[in-house]
Amino acid sequence: MKPDIVPRMVDSSRIFALVVAAGSGTRAGGALPKQYAPIAGKPMLRHCVEALRNHPRIIAVQVVIDPAHHALYDATLGDLSLPAPVAGGVSRADSVWAGLEALAAHSPDYVLVHDAARPFLSAALIDRLLAALAPDTGVVPALPVADTVRRYAAGAWEEVSRDGLFRIQTPQAFSFPALYHLDARFRHDATDEAAAWLAAGKKLAYVEGDPRLQKITTAAELENAIQPATRIATGMGYDVHTLIPAGQAHTICLGGIDIPHAHKLHGHSDADVVIHAVVDAILGALAEGDIGTFFPPSDAQWKGADSAIFLAKACERLAARSGRLMHLDVTLICEAPKIGPHRDAMRQHLAALLDCPLERVSVKATTTERLGFTGREEGIACHAIATLQLPETV
């Protein structure tokens, strides 16, 4: 028994979606049929269904599957309130017809037919289709062919003009009664619903497609789709600590390296201005506050603490966001000590703490020509800029 379908329409039209997912997906390789392969944390088929189901003008989504994949379907979509899946046929046309037969009981006004192999469907594209849809006009998304096109025939290459050539995508939208009642010869001889529609002498409109809506067919295309979209985030950190007399030979900690100095740095923890600035840079790029958010100076447990603890927390937050450090640039501002002799040791120590290649860590220093508090050797300051790669959120 099919579950009740609750209308979620914002107008009087009854619009349903049909997702064809009955193929074997053998050309994509892998242990699973491609429509069930995970992309960005969920199966390809779920991406398609959620995009259609979440659109406010679509009442329900009917999925057509291979009966042998029923367990995969349940694991992928079983938690959603969908009509029971329909068994597909030998060809794509057979599967579409099976889906239309199932939808006929709900008397749709319009139907969007979509391929499960096109997972990255946007609400904006659905909006474009529905805006152009009319009872006597089907609508398909299309993209102009940008590449040079040649035809190979009889052992020779023939140049083909790409003027007027378009790549046709799905979903394809139609009046349901008109598509449902197309003559069988048009349905079964066509490569898609738009071809059958045109063969029957009906009008077809074209809207701008989406380059991200590429059909995934081969193993290479699936591998590319599995790679998540990313963005670059940049954060800046700054820290300063006062130099106070040590009263005896002393060392200061910069970038985790102990360096001899006549004074010591004053701070609640070990006063490592380098690591403190780096932590703030990473947290800033993550938009997760600053070092005080996680390690407030009012908390006595951090008194004299090794700043490597703070950096470990920043790295933990970065890992939790599935990000990685692409580059770190550190600039120390001080008259003394001389940083040059210790630069390589700082870079190596920071790279080890960050678990990143050495070439991604830069440490340099400058003075203020005896101007300001650093010029008077009253303190040491540090700037850090962290560049992160993070998964893009949709």
Secondary structure, 3 states (H helix, E strand, C coil): CCCCCCCCCCCCCCEEEEEEECCCCHHHCCCCCHHHCEECCEEHHHHHHHHHHCCCCCCCEEEEECHHHHHHHHHHHCCCCCCCCEECCCCHHHHHHHHHHHHHCCCCCEEEEEECCCCCCCHHHHHHHHHHCECCEEEEEEEECCCCEEEEECCEEEEECCCCCEEECCCEEEEHHHHHCCCHHHHHHCCCHHHHHHHCCCEEEEEECCHHHCCCCCHHHHHHHHCCCEEEEEEEEEEEEEEEEEEEEEEEEECCEEEEEEEEEECCCCCCHHHHHHHHHHHHHHCCCCHHHHCCCCCHHHCCCCCHHHHHHHHHHHHHCCCEEEEEEEEEECCCCCCHHHHHHHHHHHHHHHCCCHHHEEEEEECCCCCHHHHCCCEEEEEEEEEEEEECCC
